[in-house]
């Protein structure tokens, strides 16, 4: 009977180890940050489905586009975070706020982190392949963007705009994943026309301005996220915007970026009819204006209060995260109601 008790303990410890490792993995890649990109991934998917006259949530064994798009998004997001943690391991180790992260603290080995990166890359490529060949052949673009990002902060405050660009690929990628099923490479390259540029692009203006809006929205978030490490960044030579120009300029840039993404979303034209869409989204403009005002309040009034103490900074960062996350989901929800929809 003793060996049964011993085997039971081994099973218990193995199960506990697996649970702990899964928790470490989810924490390592900050799975909760997927809530930032997922609503815009779904937005690109919904816009493409409706643009090509397909049922938005039609799921069958022969049509698993939504599943593959979500898996591709998870793979891309996990790969981006894993690469960022690996490339920034030494920088994180010298920062008191990040020294407890998995790689600097030894909770996870580099081999494990690289293995995770490969697993996420395979997930991205497999899901892209299951969607269509255009999606698979364009999968290199986000991968290259993810590799470049961690190095940009060492040279320029443009790093904030670069990460915005990375996230802007989320709605664009989902849209291409659906539209390329119908039009192939024309979904990206357009078709010949009599316009002044000689081509018509199905992704303009809706997808273009939404992607640009996402880029500026994430940039505004990241600039304010960097408020936590101003002094440490200066000592390490990290070129974040707050460390380079100070908090007053950071507030000014935050206002400009928030106004910028609000204007981009308004220019997407979702509130009106077009020659290819005889329905509109009446809640889009009110949602954009509402979330623009909320974000401006957080990045001005609440940001000023964060400078008083580390506790105030922590409270500000929590509010910033919740507000930014809510922005994407509110805008996504506004697409659930249309007027003049095609039968």
N, C-alpha and C positions, 0 to 999 in steps of 0.2 A: 504493500500500500504506500510505502514511502516513495517509491519511484513515481507513483501516480501524483502524489502531492508535488514532487519535484517537477514533473512535466507540466503540471498545472501552473506552477510559478513561472516556468520558462515561457509558457504561452502568454501569461499575463504580462510579463515584462516585454515580450516581443510586440504584443498588441499596444502596450503603452508607448513603446519606442516609435511605432508606426504613427500613432496619433500625434505624438510630439513632433515628429518630422513633418507631418502634413501641416501642423500649425506653424512650424518654422518656415515651410515653403510659402504658405499663404501670406505670412507676415513679411517674408523676404521680398516678395514681388508686390507687396502692398495691394492685395486683391481688391480692397475697398476703393482704390483709385480707379478701378475699371468703371465705377459709377460716373466718372467724368466723361469718358469717351462713348460708353454704350448708348446713351440717348441719341447722340449724333450719328452713330453707326446705324441705329434703327431709323433715324430720320432720312438718311441717304437711301436706305432700303425701301422705305415707304414711298418716297418721292419717285423712285425709279419704277416701282411696281405700278403705281397709279399712272405714271407717265406713259407706260407701255400697255395700259389697260388690263392689268392682271389683278387677281384677287390678292390683297395684301397678306392675309394670314392663311392662305391655302397651303396646307402642309400634307404631303402624302409620301409614300415610299419612293415615288418617282420625282417628287419635288421637295427637296430638303434644303432649299437655298437659305432659308433663315437660320437653320441649324449650322450650316457650313460657314455662314457669315459671322455668326456669334463665335464659333470655334476659331476662325481666323483672327477675330478681334482679340480673343483671349490669348492666342499664340503670340500675336504682335505685341500686346501689352506686356505679357510676361517676359518676352525676349528683350524688350526695351528696358524694363526695370532690371533684369538680370545683368545685362551688359553695362548699364549705368553703375550698378553696385560693384561689378568686377573692375571696371576701369577707374572708378573713384575710391577704391579700397584704401589707399594710402591717405588720401585727402580726408576720408571719413574717420580714419584712425586718429588724425590730429585735431579733430573737432570734438569737443566735449559732448555736444548734442548728438553726434552720430557715432561716437566711439563704441557704443554698445550694439551697433548693428551687427548682423550675423557674421560677416567676413572679418571685420576688425576684432571682434570679440572672440572669434574661434567657434561660434555656435555652428557654423557651416564652413566646410573646406572649399578651396577654390575648385577642386575636382567636382564636388557636388554642384557648385554654382555653374560651372561650365556644362555639366551634364544637364542641368535644368535649362540652360540656354539652348542646347541642342534639341531638347525635347520640345521646347516652345517653338523653335524654328521649324521642326518637322511638322508640328501641329499647324502652323501657318501655311506651310507649303502644301501639305495634304489637303487642307480645307480649300485652299485656292485651286488646287487641281480638280477637286470635286465640283467646283463652281463652273469654271471654264478656262480655256487656255490663255485668254487675255489676262485674267486675274492671276494665273500662275506665272506668266511671263513678266508681269509687272510687280511681282512680289519682292524683287530685288530693291525696289525704290524705298519702302519703309525700312528695310534692313540696313541699307546704307545710311539712311537718315538717323537711325538709332545708334549706329556705330560712331557717327561724327559728333552727335550731341555732347557727350561727356567731355570732349576735348575743347569745345567752343568756349566753355566757361573759363578756360585757362588763358584765353587770348582776348576775349571781347564780351561786352554786355549784350551783344547780339545773341548770346546763348538763349536768352528768354524768348526771342522771336523764333529761334530754331526749334525749340520744343513746341512752340505754338504751331509751327509748320508741320511737325511730326503728327500732332493731334488732328490737324486739318485733313490729313490723309484718311481719317476714319470715315466721315461721310462720303468722301470721294471714292474710297475703296468699295464701300458697300453699294454705292450707286453703279459703279462700273461692273461689279459682280453680277448685277441684274441686267443692266442695259446691254452688256456685251453678249449676252445670250441671244439677243435679237439682232444687234447691228455689228457685232464683232469689233474690230479696231476702229470702226467709224464712231463708236461710242466715245472715244478719246480724241481721235484725229478730225472728226467732223466729216461733212459731205460738201461737195462743190456747190456753190450758189452764186447768185448775182450781187451779193452784198459787197461792200467796199473792201473787205478782206478776202473775198472769194470763197469763203466757207461758212457753213452753218454748224453750230455746235449745240448738241442737245443738252449739254451741261450748263449752258448760259441762258439766262442769268441765275436761275435758282441755285443750282449746286455750286457755282462759282462763288457767289456772295455768301452762301452759308459756310462754305469751307474757309473763306477769308475771315468771316465773322468768328468761326471757331479758333482760327489762328490768333486773332487779336484777343479773344476772350481768355484763352489759356495763357497767353503772354502776360495779361494783366494779373492773373492769378499767380503765376510764377514769380513775377517781379515782387509782389507782396509777400510771397512765401520766403523770399530771400531776405526779408527784413530780420529774420531770426539770427542770421549769421553775419551781420555787417562787420563787426570787429574781427571775427575769426577769418572771414574772407579777405579782409585787408592784410592781415598778418600772413596769410598763405598765398597772397597774390591772385586770388580768385576774382575775376572781373565781373562780378554781378553788378547790376545797375545800382542798387542801394549802396554797395560798397564803393562804387566809382563816383557817384554823383550826390550821394546823401539822401536823407529821407524826404526833404522838401521837394526835390526834383522827382523822387519816386512817386509822391502823391500827384504831382502834375502829370506825370506820364500815365499813371493809373486812370486819371480822369479822361485823358486823351484816348487811351486804349478802349475804355468802356464806351465812350461816345462813338468810337470807331466801329466796334463790333455791333453796337446797336444800329448804326447807319447801314452797315453791311447786311444785317438781317432784314432791315426794312427794304433795302434795294433788291432783295431776293425776289420780290414781286409775288409772294404767295397770297397776298390779299386781293389780287385782281385776276381777271381772266386773260388768257393768252390765245394765240392762234392754234395752240396744240392742247389747251386745257380750258374747258368751258365750266369749270368749277373753281372755287376759291376757298381760302382758309380765313374766315372772319375773325378768329381769335388770335391770329398770328401777331398782328400789330399791337393789340392791347398787351399780349404776353411779353413781347419784346420791350415795350415801354416800361411795363411794371418791373421786369427783372433788371433793366438798365438802371432804373431809379434805386432799386434795392442794392445793387452792386456799387453804385456811386456812394450811397450812404455808408456802406461797410468800409469802402476803401478811402474814405475821407474822414468822417467823424469818428468812426471806430478805430481806424488806423492811428489817428493822433493819440487816442487814449492808450494804445498799446506800448507807447514809448516810456511809460511811467515805471514799469517793473516787469520782470520775467513772467510773473503770473498774469499780468495784463496782456503781455504778448501771447501767452499760451491761449488765453480766452479769445483774443483776436483771431489767431490762426484757426481755432475751432469754428468760429463764426464764419470766417472766410471760406473754409472748406465746405461747410454746410450750404452757404449761399451759392457758391460756385456749382456745387453738385445739383442743387435745386434748380438752377437756371436751365440746365440742359433738359431736365425732366419736365419742367413747366412748358418749355418750347415744344418738346415732343408731344405733350398732352394736347397742345393747341391744334395739332394736326389731326386729332381724332374727330374733329367736327368740320364738315365742309358744307358749302352751299352750291346748289346747281350741279350736283354730282351726276356724272353720266350713268344712265341706267345700265 
